[in-house]
Amino acid sequence: MGLLRYTTYRFLQAIPVLIGISILTFVLANLTPGDPVRLMLQGVEADQEMIEQVEARYGLDRPMHERYLDYMAGLVQGDMGHSFHRNQDVASLIASRIGPTLLLVLSAYAFALVTSIPLGIIAAKRRNEPFDHVSRIVALLGVSTPSFWIGIMLILIFAVQLGWLPSADLVYPWWSPEVYGHDGYLEHFVETIRHLVLPMIALGTLQMATLMRVERTQMIESLQGEYVKLARAYGVPERTILRKHAFQVAQLPIITIVGLNLSTALGGAVLIEFVFNINGLGRLFYEAIIQLDYQLIMGITMIIATMFVIGVIITDIAYAYIDPRVTYGEAE
């Protein structure tokens, strides 16, 4: 089938997945111990009548299944509900916080790809040499170490001890330099990078370590393939063998990991946002859970789930561009 038909088919497959996620999230959020109305009225002298009025206003006095159906009916029309703790539309809240999270996650992925692929190739080329041993130790440490601990260590070393980099907040590149008092766009860009370096490394280290291990393994396997041996027998330069023969085939597992690890990166962003005091989507999600803000919990969950589904679909499509042997076959 063609690309458009295949993409449509994959999106149609994703619909029941997203519905299942919405049901599970809605049920778990509503079964969480605690009363959202009393949390909202905390510090206010409220009698039972006021509590009932608030519950009726936000529909919390209705059965769970009716509230879920109403929510889904609004969601289909583009209405993500209203946060009763913040008295704002959920869509506007998410829009104001999703930018920092996307900036953090995308920069972490960029750091992981830029570092892991060259290191994995060099380690495979120098198999069982000192560089290979060191790279495997670094990868093992990166996979085993929590991202929030890496973030704390980076702050202590580069912000507290050396004073080279800031330890909190982000400078948003889409804002005007005047907002931060920067003298032109060059200074604005430099400050954006300086504020982004530490959280980017903290979040991207796990992805980098995982990708580097896979890249090394796949490159070793590719370099031992019969087509590589034949190319060497014909006198093809080693650089050409690496670039045209071994490298391209070795990238298929990398694409898979990048697509499937998007949920891991988004989950890790929650902790990193707390460590570096970043007002992103992860921090908003945590606050919504603490406040039992059902509409906000549902909205953020659906956004994250949709991003993950889109990432998986893009991964599937990218396969055919990397490997011509992969085609958009008939329905699975």
KOLTITOR-770196 format. One record per residue (C-alpha): residue number from 1; residue in one letter; y, z, x. Coordinates in pm, 1 decimal, decimal comma. Each point is the difference from the previous one (the first is absolute). Example, Ala and Ser with C-alpha at 12.3 -4.5 7.8 and 13.67 -1.06 7.14 Angstrom:
REM KOLTITOR-770196
<vexmar 1 "A" <-450,0 780,0 1230,0>>
<vexmar 2 "S" <344,0 -66,0 137,0>>
//
This chain:
REM KOLTITOR-770196
<vexmar 1 "M" <0,0 0,0 0,0>>
<vexmar 2 "G" <360,1 -53,3 110,4>>
<vexmar 3 "L" <231,4 262,6 143,2>>
<vexmar 4 "L" <198,1 47,7 -322,8>>
<vexmar 5 "R" <-311,8 31,9 -213,4>>
<vexmar 6 "Y" <-161,4 239,1 244,8>>
<vexmar 7 "T" <312,0 218,3 19,9>>
<vexmar 8 "T" <24,0 12,5 -379,9>>
<vexmar 9 "Y" <-367,8 92,2 -20,6>>
<vexmar 10 "R" <45,7 284,4 248,6>>
<vexmar 11 "F" <301,9 137,0 -187,4>>
<vexmar 12 "L" <-194,8 -7,3 -325,9>>
<vexmar 13 "Q" <-274,9 197,6 174,1>>
<vexmar 14 "A" <258,8 257,8 102,8>>
<vexmar 15 "I" <111,7 74,2 -357,0>>
<vexmar 16 "P" <-300,8 218,8 -97,7>>
<vexmar 17 "V" <28,7 176,1 336,5>>
<vexmar 18 "L" <362,3 91,9 -65,6>>
<vexmar 19 "I" <-82,9 110,3 -354,6>>
<vexmar 20 "G" <-274,4 225,6 133,2>>
<vexmar 21 "I" <238,7 149,7 255,6>>
<vexmar 22 "S" <258,9 63,4 -271,6>>
<vexmar 23 "I" <-252,8 178,3 -223,8>>
<vexmar 24 "L" <-130,7 215,2 282,3>>
<vexmar 25 "T" <348,8 92,1 121,6>>
<vexmar 26 "F" <128,4 79,1 -348,7>>
<vexmar 27 "V" <-296,9 224,2 -81,6>>
<vexmar 28 "L" <8,1 186,8 331,5>>
<vexmar 29 "A" <377,0 51,1 -17,6>>
<vexmar 30 "N" <-18,7 139,5 -353,9>>
<vexmar 31 "L" <-294,0 225,6 83,7>>
<vexmar 32 "T" <179,3 155,5 296,4>>
<vexmar 33 "P" <62,5 373,1 -59,6>>
<vexmar 34 "G" <358,0 80,7 -90,5>>
<vexmar 35 "D" <259,7 -72,7 -266,0>>
<vexmar 36 "P" <250,8 -274,9 90,3>>
<vexmar 37 "V" <246,6 118,5 -265,5>>
<vexmar 38 "R" <10,5 354,6 133,9>>
<vexmar 39 "L" <43,6 -137,0 352,4>>
<vexmar 40 "M" <289,8 -213,1 -122,6>>
<vexmar 41 "L" <160,0 297,2 -177,2>>
<vexmar 42 "Q" <-56,6 235,3 291,5>>
<vexmar 43 "G" <298,6 228,9 40,0>>
<vexmar 44 "V" <111,5 -61,5 -358,5>>
<vexmar 45 "E" <-49,5 250,7 -277,5>>
<vexmar 46 "A" <-209,1 -207,0 -240,1>>
<vexmar 47 "D" <-168,7 117,5 -315,8>>
<vexmar 48 "Q" <-303,2 -161,2 -159,8>>
<vexmar 49 "E" <214,3 -214,6 -227,5>>
<vexmar 50 "M" <184,6 -155,3 295,4>>
<vexmar 51 "I" <-329,5 -67,1 177,4>>
<vexmar 52 "E" <-137,2 -174,1 -308,0>>
<vexmar 53 "Q" <315,8 -209,5 -31,3>>
<vexmar 54 "V" <-31,3 -116,6 361,6>>
<vexmar 55 "E" <-368,7 -78,3 -47,2>>
<vexmar 56 "A" <78,3 -203,7 -312,1>>
<vexmar 57 "R" <283,7 -182,3 177,4>>
<vexmar 58 "Y" <-228,4 -125,2 275,7>>
<vexmar 59 "G" <-307,6 -38,2 -217,6>>
<vexmar 60 "L" <-192,7 275,8 176,9>>
<vexmar 61 "D" <-109,2 146,9 -332,1>>
<vexmar 62 "R" <-204,1 -311,1 -83,3>>
<vexmar 63 "P" <-367,9 -59,8 87,5>>
<vexmar 64 "M" <-68,6 -130,7 349,5>>
<vexmar 65 "H" <-147,0 -332,1 -111,5>>
<vexmar 66 "E" <305,5 -80,6 -213,3>>
<vexmar 67 "R" <233,5 72,3 289,3>>
<vexmar 68 "Y" <-209,6 -218,7 229,6>>
<vexmar 69 "L" <1,8 -292,2 -240,5>>
<vexmar 70 "D" <377,3 34,0 -44,3>>
<vexmar 71 "Y" <44,5 5,4 376,2>>
<vexmar 72 "M" <-210,6 -313,2 52,1>>
<vexmar 73 "A" <180,9 -179,3 -282,6>>
<vexmar 74 "G" <330,8 71,9 172,7>>
<vexmar 75 "L" <-138,8 -92,9 341,1>>
<vexmar 76 "V" <-103,9 -344,1 -124,4>>
<vexmar 77 "Q" <362,3 -51,8 -108,6>>
<vexmar 78 "G" <132,6 113,7 338,6>>
<vexmar 79 "D" <87,7 356,1 -106,2>>
<vexmar 80 "M" <-146,0 255,2 243,2>>
<vexmar 81 "G" <121,1 297,0 -199,4>>
<vexmar 82 "H" <255,5 274,4 50,9>>
<vexmar 83 "S" <-17,2 289,0 243,8>>
<vexmar 84 "F" <75,2 310,8 -203,0>>
<vexmar 85 "H" <52,4 216,9 309,8>>
<vexmar 86 "R" <258,6 -233,7 153,3>>
<vexmar 87 "N" <128,0 -150,5 -325,8>>
<vexmar 88 "Q" <-19,7 -352,9 145,9>>
<vexmar 89 "D" <-199,7 -312,4 -58,3>>
<vexmar 90 "V" <-315,9 -3,7 210,0>>
<vexmar 91 "A" <65,2 -359,8 105,0>>
<vexmar 92 "S" <342,6 83,6 141,7>>
<vexmar 93 "L" <-137,5 305,0 183,3>>
<vexmar 94 "I" <-275,0 -206,4 159,7>>
<vexmar 95 "A" <242,8 -279,2 88,2>>
<vexmar 96 "S" <224,6 248,3 181,4>>
<vexmar 97 "R" <-286,8 145,0 205,7>>
<vexmar 98 "I" <-237,9 -288,8 64,4>>
<vexmar 99 "G" <220,5 -161,8 265,8>>
<vexmar 100 "P" <-41,9 272,5 267,3>>
<vexmar 101 "T" <-377,2 14,0 -59,9>>
<vexmar 102 "L" <-42,3 -376,9 29,9>>
<vexmar 103 "L" <216,3 -3,2 313,6>>
<vexmar 104 "L" <-212,5 275,5 152,0>>
<vexmar 105 "V" <-337,6 -152,6 -93,4>>
<vexmar 106 "L" <88,3 -355,5 101,9>>
<vexmar 107 "S" <146,5 110,3 333,2>>
<vexmar 108 "A" <-310,1 213,4 65,0>>
<vexmar 109 "Y" <-221,1 -302,8 -66,8>>
<vexmar 110 "A" <217,9 -215,3 226,2>>
<vexmar 111 "F" <-31,8 257,1 277,8>>
<vexmar 112 "A" <-377,2 18,6 -51,0>>
<vexmar 113 "L" <-50,3 -377,6 9,1>>
<vexmar 114 "V" <231,9 -65,3 294,7>>
<vexmar 115 "T" <-171,7 264,6 213,4>>
<vexmar 116 "S" <-363,3 -6,5 -113,6>>
<vexmar 117 "I" <-75,8 -372,1 20,9>>
<vexmar 118 "P" <115,9 -53,5 362,2>>
<vexmar 119 "L" <-161,3 328,1 112,0>>
<vexmar 120 "G" <-324,9 -88,7 -177,1>>
<vexmar 121 "I" <-8,1 -343,6 164,0>>
<vexmar 122 "I" <67,3 141,2 346,8>>
<vexmar 123 "A" <-265,3 270,1 -48,5>>
<vexmar 124 "A" <-255,4 -262,0 -106,0>>
<vexmar 125 "K" <89,2 -224,1 293,8>>
<vexmar 126 "R" <-31,8 294,9 240,4>>
<vexmar 127 "R" <-306,2 149,8 -158,0>>
<vexmar 128 "N" <-133,6 315,5 170,9>>
<vexmar 129 "E" <294,9 3,1 240,3>>
<vexmar 130 "P" <245,7 294,5 25,4>>
<vexmar 131 "F" <244,0 -156,3 -248,8>>
<vexmar 132 "D" <-280,3 -35,4 -254,4>>
<vexmar 133 "H" <-103,7 363,0 39,8>>
<vexmar 134 "V" <358,2 121,6 -40,4>>
<vexmar 135 "S" <53,8 -216,9 -309,4>>
<vexmar 136 "R" <-312,8 139,0 -164,8>>
<vexmar 137 "I" <115,7 357,5 66,1>>
<vexmar 138 "V" <344,8 -79,9 -144,0>>
<vexmar 139 "A" <-158,7 -160,3 -307,5>>
<vexmar 140 "L" <-227,3 299,5 -54,4>>
<vexmar 141 "L" <292,8 241,4 24,3>>
<vexmar 142 "G" <208,5 -214,8 -233,9>>
<vexmar 143 "V" <-271,3 -9,2 -264,7>>
<vexmar 144 "S" <-73,6 373,1 28,7>>
<vexmar 145 "T" <355,5 137,8 3,4>>
<vexmar 146 "P" <185,9 61,6 -330,2>>
<vexmar 147 "S" <318,5 -202,3 -35,0>>
<vexmar 148 "F" <212,0 303,7 -91,5>>
<vexmar 149 "W" <-107,2 177,8 323,5>>
<vexmar 150 "I" <92,6 -307,8 202,1>>
<vexmar 151 "G" <336,2 0,9 -176,1>>
<vexmar 152 "I" <62,7 366,2 84,3>>
<vexmar 153 "M" <-92,5 -57,3 365,9>>
<vexmar 154 "L" <229,6 -303,3 19,3>>
<vexmar 155 "I" <287,8 205,5 -140,8>>
<vexmar 156 "L" <-60,1 283,8 247,3>>
<vexmar 157 "I" <-15,6 -234,9 298,8>>
<vexmar 158 "F" <249,2 -280,0 -69,6>>
<vexmar 159 "A" <245,8 175,5 -234,0>>
<vexmar 160 "V" <-2,6 366,6 102,2>>
<vexmar 161 "Q" <-90,7 -3,5 369,4>>
<vexmar 162 "L" <138,8 -335,3 116,6>>
<vexmar 163 "G" <257,7 -59,2 -273,7>>
<vexmar 164 "W" <-53,4 -375,0 10,9>>
<vexmar 165 "L" <-65,7 -69,8 -366,6>>
<vexmar 166 "P" <98,1 156,4 -335,6>>
<vexmar 167 "S" <-260,1 210,7 -176,9>>
<vexmar 168 "A" <94,2 -44,8 -367,0>>
<vexmar 169 "D" <114,2 -249,6 -261,6>>
<vexmar 170 "L" <11,8 -378,7 15,1>>
<vexmar 171 "V" <289,2 -241,3 35,9>>
<vexmar 172 "Y" <-48,6 -265,1 -265,1>>
<vexmar 173 "P" <68,1 -353,0 130,9>>
<vexmar 174 "W" <90,0 -123,0 -349,7>>
<vexmar 175 "W" <295,4 239,1 -19,1>>
<vexmar 176 "S" <340,2 -83,9 142,6>>
<vexmar 177 "P" <84,0 132,1 351,8>>
<vexmar 178 "E" <309,4 167,0 -146,2>>
<vexmar 179 "V" <-221,9 234,6 -202,8>>
<vexmar 180 "Y" <-124,1 157,3 324,2>>
<vexmar 181 "G" <325,4 -38,7 191,2>>
<vexmar 182 "H" <-150,4 -257,9 237,5>>
<vexmar 183 "D" <220,3 -239,4 192,6>>
<vexmar 184 "G" <-142,7 -333,3 -109,8>>
<vexmar 185 "Y" <-346,0 -133,4 -76,8>>
<vexmar 186 "L" <-126,5 21,6 358,4>>
<vexmar 187 "E" <44,0 377,8 11,6>>
<vexmar 188 "H" <-140,5 19,0 -352,4>>
<vexmar 189 "F" <-313,6 -189,9 109,1>>
<vexmar 190 "V" <-44,7 215,4 310,8>>
<vexmar 191 "E" <27,4 321,7 -202,6>>
<vexmar 192 "T" <-247,2 -135,8 -254,9>>
<vexmar 193 "I" <-253,6 -56,3 278,5>>
<vexmar 194 "R" <68,4 339,4 161,6>>
<vexmar 195 "H" <-62,1 185,4 -326,1>>
<vexmar 196 "L" <-307,9 -208,6 -77,6>>
<vexmar 197 "V" <-185,0 22,9 332,9>>
<vexmar 198 "L" <-155,6 346,6 -31,3>>
<vexmar 199 "P" <-120,3 -18,2 -364,1>>
<vexmar 200 "M" <-119,5 -356,4 60,8>>
<vexmar 201 "I" <-215,1 105,8 296,0>>
<vexmar 202 "A" <-128,2 309,6 -181,4>>
<vexmar 203 "L" <-112,2 -200,3 -303,3>>
<vexmar 204 "G" <-116,0 -307,6 191,7>>
<vexmar 205 "T" <-213,6 174,2 263,4>>
<vexmar 206 "L" <-304,9 27,4 -227,4>>
<vexmar 207 "Q" <27,7 -365,8 -99,4>>
<vexmar 208 "M" <53,2 -101,5 362,2>>
<vexmar 209 "A" <-305,5 190,9 121,4>>
<vexmar 210 "T" <-222,0 -140,1 -275,6>>
<vexmar 211 "L" <114,8 -357,8 52,1>>
<vexmar 212 "M" <-32,1 24,4 378,1>>
<vexmar 213 "R" <-363,0 113,2 -21,4>>
<vexmar 214 "V" <-87,1 -279,0 -242,1>>
<vexmar 215 "E" <190,9 -260,4 203,2>>
<vexmar 216 "R" <-183,9 98,2 317,5>>
<vexmar 217 "T" <-340,0 -12,9 -169,8>>
<vexmar 218 "Q" <64,5 -333,9 -166,9>>
<vexmar 219 "M" <143,6 -158,2 314,5>>
<vexmar 220 "I" <-303,5 108,3 203,3>>
<vexmar 221 "E" <-227,0 -153,3 -263,8>>
<vexmar 222 "S" <206,1 -321,0 -9,6>>
<vexmar 223 "L" <7,0 -33,7 378,2>>
<vexmar 224 "Q" <-379,3 18,8 3,1>>
<vexmar 225 "G" <-36,8 -276,3 -260,7>>
<vexmar 226 "E" <-175,6 -327,5 74,9>>
<vexmar 227 "Y" <314,2 -205,0 -66,2>>
<vexmar 228 "V" <184,7 199,8 267,2>>
<vexmar 229 "K" <-280,9 -51,0 251,4>>
<vexmar 230 "L" <8,9 -374,5 -76,7>>
<vexmar 231 "A" <376,9 -10,6 47,8>>
<vexmar 232 "R" <-33,7 171,0 337,4>>
<vexmar 233 "A" <-272,9 -242,7 99,7>>
<vexmar 234 "Y" <241,2 -287,7 -70,8>>
<vexmar 235 "G" <259,9 165,1 223,2>>
<vexmar 236 "V" <241,6 109,7 -271,9>>
<vexmar 237 "P" <255,3 245,4 148,2>>
<vexmar 238 "E" <-62,9 365,7 -83,9>>
<vexmar 239 "R" <343,8 36,2 -158,2>>
<vexmar 240 "T" <-76,7 -286,7 -237,7>>
<vexmar 241 "I" <-339,9 150,8 -86,0>>
<vexmar 242 "L" <163,8 330,8 -87,5>>
<vexmar 243 "R" <277,6 -156,6 -206,5>>
<vexmar 244 "K" <-175,8 -282,4 -182,7>>
<vexmar 245 "H" <-363,2 101,4 -21,0>>
<vexmar 246 "A" <-54,8 377,1 18,2>>
<vexmar 247 "F" <326,9 138,1 -139,6>>
<vexmar 248 "Q" <11,6 -181,3 -333,8>>
<vexmar 249 "V" <-353,4 94,2 -104,7>>
<vexmar 250 "A" <52,9 363,5 101,0>>
<vexmar 251 "Q" <294,1 44,8 -240,2>>
<vexmar 252 "L" <-198,6 -5,6 -326,2>>
<vexmar 253 "P" <-97,1 370,4 15,3>>
<vexmar 254 "I" <357,2 84,2 101,5>>
<vexmar 255 "I" <132,2 -162,3 -318,1>>
<vexmar 256 "T" <-248,8 199,6 -206,0>>
<vexmar 257 "I" <101,7 331,0 155,5>>
<vexmar 258 "V" <371,3 -71,9 -34,9>>
<vexmar 259 "G" <-43,3 -71,7 -371,0>>
<vexmar 260 "L" <-232,9 287,5 -82,3>>
<vexmar 261 "N" <184,4 258,6 212,1>>
<vexmar 262 "L" <318,8 -46,2 -199,0>>
<vexmar 263 "S" <-98,5 293,7 -222,4>>
<vexmar 264 "T" <-59,1 214,8 310,3>>
<vexmar 265 "A" <341,3 -87,4 135,7>>
<vexmar 266 "L" <170,3 77,2 -331,6>>
<vexmar 267 "G" <-182,9 333,3 -16,8>>
<vexmar 268 "G" <96,2 85,8 357,1>>
<vexmar 269 "A" <360,6 -86,0 -77,3>>
<vexmar 270 "V" <16,6 303,2 -230,8>>
<vexmar 271 "L" <-57,0 241,3 289,3>>
<vexmar 272 "I" <218,2 -195,0 241,8>>
<vexmar 273 "E" <288,1 3,5 -248,2>>
<vexmar 274 "F" <-19,3 379,6 -10,7>>
<vexmar 275 "V" <-22,6 34,8 379,0>>
<vexmar 276 "F" <303,6 -223,7 58,9>>
<vexmar 277 "N" <193,5 96,8 -315,8>>
<vexmar 278 "I" <-6,8 -351,8 -147,5>>
<vexmar 279 "N" <83,0 -35,7 -369,9>>
<vexmar 280 "G" <-264,7 -256,7 -81,0>>
<vexmar 281 "L" <-251,8 -68,8 -272,1>>
<vexmar 282 "G" <-260,4 236,4 145,2>>
<vexmar 283 "R" <232,4 296,2 -11,5>>
<vexmar 284 "L" <101,2 -88,1 -355,4>>
<vexmar 285 "F" <-368,6 -16,0 -96,2>>
<vexmar 286 "Y" <-61,0 348,0 140,6>>
<vexmar 287 "E" <298,0 141,2 -189,6>>
<vexmar 288 "A" <-121,1 -165,3 -321,4>>
<vexmar 289 "I" <-341,8 164,8 37,7>>
<vexmar 290 "I" <153,1 342,3 63,7>>
<vexmar 291 "Q" <222,4 -38,4 -307,1>>
<vexmar 292 "L" <-279,2 -148,2 -216,2>>
<vexmar 293 "D" <228,0 -293,9 -77,5>>
<vexmar 294 "Y" <-264,5 -213,6 -169,3>>
<vexmar 295 "Q" <206,2 -315,3 -45,5>>
<vexmar 296 "L" <112,2 -0,4 362,7>>
<vexmar 297 "I" <-354,1 66,2 125,3>>
<vexmar 298 "M" <-127,9 -292,6 -205,2>>
<vexmar 299 "G" <277,0 -232,2 113,7>>
<vexmar 300 "I" <-46,3 66,9 371,6>>
<vexmar 301 "T" <-379,7 -20,3 -28,8>>
<vexmar 302 "M" <16,6 -337,8 -172,1>>
<vexmar 303 "I" <244,8 -134,6 258,6>>
<vexmar 304 "I" <-221,1 111,4 290,6>>
<vexmar 305 "A" <-313,6 -133,4 -169,8>>
<vexmar 306 "T" <168,2 -334,7 -66,7>>
<vexmar 307 "M" <114,7 -24,7 362,0>>
<vexmar 308 "F" <-353,9 67,7 118,1>>
<vexmar 309 "V" <-150,2 -258,6 -235,1>>
<vexmar 310 "I" <251,6 -261,8 113,3>>
<vexmar 311 "G" <-81,0 84,2 362,0>>
<vexmar 312 "V" <-371,1 -55,9 -61,3>>
<vexmar 313 "I" <65,0 -333,5 -174,3>>
<vexmar 314 "I" <223,9 -118,4 284,9>>
<vexmar 315 "T" <-275,3 101,2 241,8>>
<vexmar 316 "D" <-252,5 -212,7 -187,1>>
<vexmar 317 "I" <232,1 -300,4 -0,5>>
<vexmar 318 "A" <83,9 38,8 368,9>>
<vexmar 319 "Y" <-368,3 -36,2 88,3>>
<vexmar 320 "A" <1,6 -370,7 -77,9>>
<vexmar 321 "Y" <304,0 -57,9 219,8>>
<vexmar 322 "I" <-158,6 172,0 299,6>>
<vexmar 323 "D" <-355,2 -132,2 -33,7>>
<vexmar 324 "P" <-51,7 -351,4 -145,8>>
<vexmar 325 "R" <-360,9 93,6 -79,4>>
<vexmar 326 "V" <125,7 236,1 -271,3>>
<vexmar 327 "T" <75,5 -178,4 -326,1>>
<vexmar 328 "Y" <114,7 100,8 -345,8>>
<vexmar 329 "G" <-346,1 -22,4 -152,7>>
<vexmar 330 "E" <-101,5 16,3 -361,1>>
<vexmar 331 "A" <39,6 321,5 -200,6>>
<vexmar 332 "E" <-184,3 286,7 158,3>>
//
